[in-house]
Amino acid sequence: MIAEPRALLTSLFDAAVEAADPLAAIRTHLPEKPKGRTIVVGAGKAASQMAAAFESLWDGLLEGAVVARHGPVAECKRIRVLQSAHPVPDEAGFAGSTELLRLVEGLTPDDLVVALISGGGSSLLPAPPQGLTLADEIAVNRALLASGAPISAMNVVRKHVSRIKGGRLAFAAAPARVVSLIVSDVPGDNPAFVASGPTVPDISTPADALAIVGRYGMILPDAVMRHLGSEHSAAPRPDHPAFCKPATPHYCVGQRFA
């Protein structure tokens, strides 16, 4: 028997909302407590809600910060909630990226980094690499938004013009154990594409980024094009030792992935 369309659509909506509820989803994916410190970092439109849920479920010591967009945020007691602009980056986002990278400096194998990642993190975490400026990254973002490219292609370009995307945040946290709790907003739920994968490397290359720029006719600053044509734009590969420790799993909220 075919369900009445409105009832069916309502049930699908309710199921989707329930599956993405931070408290329910994070509860089933809490990592084991470490011998050392627990550092929480994160970014996205749901960052403050995820942070509030995580700290309510974690009965050990923790510290950290997440970056949410400007506007109302969930109240957190132990995790600082920073705010920045979406969909076009701003100076506050640059400061937020700098703080997340600072938080994961100097960690040990006994420490745990929990990354709370959701959609929107690409814009909220501008971190131009050496030789580029925040203005360059803003120009890239504007060009991407106007290009008509799908989010997966946009984020390939973003992660090759960044110090924090494309797995670089997890790379900076090595040798600490990193667990990523991710709410996906991308078709196919590839975790490397959510927020441009700050803790999840993928196999894309600078050449792939340049091909996307050409395919969609984007006009980017000369400094960005030179950067994409240099070896310095390459992101750490998935087979790098920093990502290959058996004791360093990543998790997607509602789905585990290796």
Phi, psi and omega per residue, in radians:
M1 nan 2.271 -3.096
I2 -1.446 2.266 -3.123
A3 -1.217 2.628 3.073
E4 -1.054 2.287 -2.981
P5 -0.924 -0.764 -3.095
R6 -1.132 -0.737 3.134
A7 -1.131 -0.690 3.135
L8 -1.117 -0.824 -3.126
L9 -1.134 -0.659 3.106
T10 -1.121 -0.720 -3.141
S11 -1.168 -0.645 3.099
L12 -1.153 -0.725 3.105
F13 -1.090 -0.804 -3.135
D14 -1.077 -0.696 3.139
A15 -1.153 -0.672 3.137
A16 -1.163 -0.753 3.126
V17 -1.106 -0.741 3.134
E18 -1.108 -0.714 -3.110
A19 -1.148 -0.523 -3.108
A20 -1.655 0.039 3.138
D21 -1.097 2.093 -3.039
P22 -1.024 -0.749 -3.076
L23 -1.117 -0.839 -3.109
A24 -1.169 -0.731 -3.082
A25 -1.252 -0.766 -3.108
I26 -1.190 -0.581 3.140
R27 -0.974 -0.641 -3.090
T28 -1.465 -0.075 -3.088
H29 -2.238 0.419 3.114
L30 -1.128 2.287 3.106
P31 -1.349 2.901 3.057
E32 -1.206 2.581 3.122
K33 -1.212 2.491 -3.122
P34 -1.523 2.922 2.988
K35 -1.255 -0.546 -3.080
G36 -1.781 -2.429 -3.059
R37 -1.422 2.737 2.981
T38 -2.027 2.051 -3.128
I39 -1.967 2.213 3.100
V40 -1.864 2.229 3.032
V41 -2.293 2.853 3.108
G42 2.995 2.965 3.123
A43 -2.831 2.649 3.080
G44 2.478 2.977 -3.132
K45 -1.160 -0.395 3.107
A46 -1.817 0.248 -3.002
A47 -1.050 -0.775 -3.084
S48 -1.218 -0.662 3.093
Q49 -1.142 -0.691 3.106
M50 -1.163 -0.697 3.135
A51 -1.133 -0.752 3.124
A52 -1.097 -0.713 3.119
A53 -1.137 -0.784 -3.100
F54 -1.097 -0.816 -3.073
E55 -1.222 -0.409 3.080
S56 -1.291 -0.409 -3.107
L57 -1.688 -0.296 -3.034
W58 -1.689 2.019 -3.078
D59 -1.687 0.148 3.084
G60 -1.817 -3.135 3.091
L61 -1.201 2.544 3.049
L62 -2.746 2.820 3.061
E63 -2.625 2.829 3.091
G64 2.634 -2.977 -3.105
A65 -2.714 2.615 3.018
V66 -2.246 2.772 -3.131
V67 -2.013 2.057 3.081
A68 -1.945 2.977 3.114
R69 -1.405 2.798 3.101
H70 -1.004 2.449 -3.134
G71 2.241 -2.966 -3.139
P72 -1.072 2.452 3.108
V73 -2.360 2.782 3.055
A74 -1.236 2.541 -3.135
E75 -1.393 2.288 3.093
C76 -2.150 2.590 -3.093
K77 -1.785 -0.574 -3.059
R78 -2.013 -0.353 3.139
I79 -1.860 2.188 3.121
R80 -1.277 2.386 3.085
V81 -1.859 1.912 3.051
L82 -1.640 2.806 -3.096
Q83 -2.357 2.538 3.114
S84 -2.601 -3.077 -2.967
A85 -1.581 2.619 3.068
H86 -2.581 2.317 0.205
P87 -1.650 -0.048 3.131
V88 -1.845 2.216 -3.072
P89 -1.065 2.807 3.074
D90 -2.480 -3.129 -3.116
E91 -1.076 -0.620 3.133
A92 -1.094 -0.640 3.083
G93 -1.152 -0.677 3.076
F94 -1.055 -0.750 3.106
A95 -1.138 -0.657 3.117
G96 -1.135 -0.764 3.090
S97 -1.051 -0.757 3.128
T98 -1.059 -0.699 -3.137
E99 -1.193 -0.718 3.120
L100 -1.093 -0.735 3.111
L101 -1.137 -0.630 3.098
R102 -1.130 -0.696 -3.086
L103 -1.099 -0.505 -3.084
V104 -1.716 0.153 3.096
E105 -1.290 2.525 2.957
G106 1.164 0.468 -3.137
L107 -1.476 2.921 -3.085
T108 -2.122 2.973 3.095
P109 -1.081 -0.320 3.119
D110 -1.446 -0.165 -3.090
D111 -1.596 2.750 3.128
L112 -2.157 2.300 3.009
V113 -1.951 2.149 3.067
V114 -1.863 2.068 -3.124
A115 -1.803 2.108 3.138
L116 -1.806 1.834 -2.953
I117 -2.119 2.350 3.050
S118 -2.522 3.021 -3.102
G119 -1.018 2.596 -3.107
G120 1.694 -0.220 -3.087
G121 -1.113 -0.440 3.139
S122 -1.048 -0.788 -3.131
S123 -1.331 -0.559 -3.064
L124 -1.313 -0.257 -3.073
L125 -2.136 1.124 3.038
P126 -1.249 2.344 3.130
A127 -2.673 1.311 -3.083
P128 -1.063 2.413 3.116
P129 -1.279 3.007 -3.127
Q130 -0.976 2.339 -3.136
G131 1.694 -0.242 3.100
L132 -2.052 2.835 -3.106
T133 -2.076 2.956 3.054
L134 -1.056 -0.649 3.103
A135 -1.046 -0.666 3.085
D136 -1.092 -0.782 -3.117
E137 -1.185 -0.619 3.064
I138 -1.103 -0.725 3.120
A139 -1.106 -0.700 3.077
V140 -1.067 -0.791 -3.104
N141 -1.113 -0.741 3.122
R142 -1.100 -0.728 3.136
A143 -1.125 -0.706 3.122
L144 -1.120 -0.773 -3.111
L145 -1.119 -0.522 -3.119
A146 -1.578 -0.100 -2.975
S147 -1.395 -0.439 -3.021
G148 1.447 0.081 3.135
A149 -1.248 2.572 3.053
P150 -1.175 2.787 -3.059
I151 -1.038 -0.603 -3.140
S152 -1.098 -0.706 3.121
A153 -1.251 -0.718 3.111
M154 -0.999 -0.727 -3.061
N155 -1.332 -0.361 2.989
V156 -1.120 -0.756 3.115
V157 -1.151 -0.809 -3.089
R158 -1.015 -0.718 -3.031
K159 -1.291 -0.198 3.071
H160 -1.753 0.140 3.060
V161 -2.273 0.916 -3.016
S162 -2.765 2.673 2.992
R163 -1.712 -0.037 -3.029
I164 -2.223 -0.424 -3.106
K165 -1.478 3.090 3.091
G166 1.099 0.637 3.108
G167 1.484 -0.020 -3.020
R168 -1.230 -0.489 3.105
L169 -1.176 -0.754 3.077
A170 -1.154 -0.665 3.110
F171 -1.047 -0.725 3.135
A172 -1.173 -0.452 -3.114
A173 -1.431 -0.268 -3.129
A174 -0.985 2.483 0.172
P175 -1.640 0.338 3.128
A176 -1.160 2.724 3.028
R177 -1.342 2.347 -3.111
V178 -2.088 2.225 3.043
V179 -2.111 2.155 -3.129
S180 -1.807 2.217 3.046
L181 -1.921 1.984 -2.889
I182 -2.165 2.257 2.949
V183 -1.770 2.012 -3.031
S184 -1.498 2.454 2.998
D185 -2.220 0.346 -3.102
V186 -2.001 2.498 3.087
P187 -1.007 2.308 -3.132
G188 1.552 -0.227 3.063
D189 0.999 0.562 3.054
N190 -1.216 1.993 -3.068
P191 -1.093 -0.393 3.125
A192 -1.221 -0.295 -3.133
F193 -1.696 -0.296 -3.126
V194 -1.282 2.099 -3.097
A195 0.997 0.468 -3.109
S196 1.076 0.461 2.978
G197 0.937 1.046 3.139
P198 -1.080 -0.429 3.119
T199 -2.034 0.119 -3.059
V200 -2.260 1.892 3.109
P201 -1.314 2.787 2.982
D202 -2.442 -3.001 -2.985
I203 -1.697 0.119 -3.141
S204 -1.192 2.709 -3.068
T205 -2.195 2.896 3.032
P206 -1.000 -0.597 3.102
A207 -1.096 -0.663 3.075
D208 -1.096 -0.728 3.126
A209 -1.093 -0.780 3.129
L210 -1.111 -0.637 3.115
A211 -1.124 -0.675 3.118
I212 -1.173 -0.733 3.096
V213 -1.005 -0.784 3.124
G214 -1.197 -0.716 -3.081
R215 -1.077 -0.641 -3.087
Y216 -1.788 0.202 3.025
G217 1.065 0.630 -3.118
M218 -1.358 2.476 3.037
I219 -1.861 1.908 -3.102
L220 -1.954 2.737 3.098
P221 -0.966 2.576 -3.128
D222 -0.990 -0.673 -3.118
A223 -1.107 -0.614 3.117
V224 -1.202 -0.752 3.134
M225 -1.110 -0.705 3.088
R226 -1.109 -0.712 3.133
H227 -1.081 -0.793 -3.134
L228 -1.128 -0.416 3.114
G229 -1.546 0.024 -3.121
S230 -1.873 2.852 3.134
E231 -1.209 -0.322 -3.078
H232 -1.227 -0.263 -3.114
S233 -1.506 -0.139 -3.118
A234 -1.175 2.301 3.098
A235 -1.512 2.754 3.096
P236 -1.060 2.411 -3.066
R237 -1.438 2.722 3.138
P238 -1.045 -0.418 -3.125
D239 -1.563 0.111 3.076
H240 -1.152 2.472 -3.118
P241 -0.929 -0.474 -3.141
A242 -1.112 -0.393 -3.110
F243 -1.915 0.041 -2.980
C244 -1.918 0.211 3.120
K245 -1.355 2.214 -3.140
P246 -0.988 -0.483 -3.098
A247 -1.534 0.207 -3.112
T248 -2.079 1.211 -3.124
P249 -1.364 2.769 2.942
H250 -1.984 2.693 3.104
Y251 -2.298 2.510 2.950
C252 -1.881 2.304 -3.130
V253 -0.966 2.096 -3.122
G254 1.550 -0.138 -3.099
Q255 -2.735 2.206 3.080
R256 -1.566 2.455 3.060
F257 -2.435 2.738 -3.117
A258 -1.734 nan nan
